[in-house]
């Protein structure tokens, strides 16, 4: 099974966000069966079950410990997401939220095939270019993923993005990146391209990455003051020695 360097211990996806999102995304009522590909600890499935959905299945590439799962362990499956997953059944809705960026680009097709194999309706989001996070190796704009759905006879609609745009309880990456894909070969690829937008609440995260990269470039290009290079190594050595000493200090 392919190993992805990702830990769910520092989970940035909240249950409150998912609970706030579901009624906005599906105001007429949630689908009766939901598959979550890349479910993590299961915040979205737990929120769905709290709203009355009983038929849920969560799949993740990492084995989530029982104590971290927010939905029944019996409904969780560990699968290699770099390969096409076939559960042998269909769902009213498949979701994959902030997952695609964790798979190398050559595995994006497999993720798409897994989703469309299980449902004609997919709720999808993935990190945009520059969006920080663990093991973000394939950050793309929604229109890139739209093209992969189009190849499979799905048309894409981001009206759901604007339905949750101003909901502060929902994490900003969902509000920026989310869209729906529906199977309809007649409309696939002729709908407008999904817009490239940046949510204001995501700007601080993107700016932090930009300034970190700018700082690193200045260091490696030799653009920092001479005094910085002269003193930094010395300060780092002192800190290293201090940590080493503290670790070796006997406990009394």
Buried (B, 14 or more C-beta within 10 A) or exposed (E): EEEBEBEBEEEEBBBEBBBBBBBBBBEEEBBEBBBBBBBBBBBBBBBBBBBEBEBBBBBBBBEBEEEEBBBBEEBBBEBBBBBBBEBEEEBBBBBBBBBBBBBEEEBBBBBBBBBBBBBBBBBBBBBBEBBBBEEBEBBBBBBBBBBBBBEBBBBBBBEBBEBBBEBEEBBBBBBBBBBBBBBEEEBBBEBEBBEEBEBEBBEEBBEEBEEEEEEEEEEEEEEEEEEEEEEEEEEEEEEEEEEEEEEEEEEE
